[in-house]
């Protein structure tokens, strides 16, 4: 079963690599980064101008995760002596 799965995945990867086609978006971003967004750094123009709302959403998720981690680190358990089981 493992050999069959490995062979199948290898064939799929080889087929996918042989069908490689040029990206249509890379030319668009290269031509329009300075014209539409007035930026020379294509990566920054894509992140900030063309995908601004997506980037804002990612930053929001990371900030909320950071606040959650900070809250968990600052959360102190109550004193163990104050919580005692009643003796019967």
C-alpha positions, 0 to 999 in steps of 0.5 A: 500500500505504501509503495502504491501510494508513493508511486501515485504521488510521484507520478502526480508530482512529475505530471504537475511539474511537466505542465508548468505554465507561466503565471499571468499575474506576475506580468500584470503586477510587474507592469502596473506596480509603478503605474497604478500604485506608484511604487517601485518595490513590487512585493510591497506594492502587492502586499500593501496596495493590491492586497491591502484588505487581506493583509489587514485581516492577517494583521488583525488575526495575528494581533488577536492571537498575541493578545490571547497569548499575553493574557494567558501568560499573565493569568495567575492561578489563585493561591493553592492554600486559599482553595482547600477542600472542606474536610468531612 
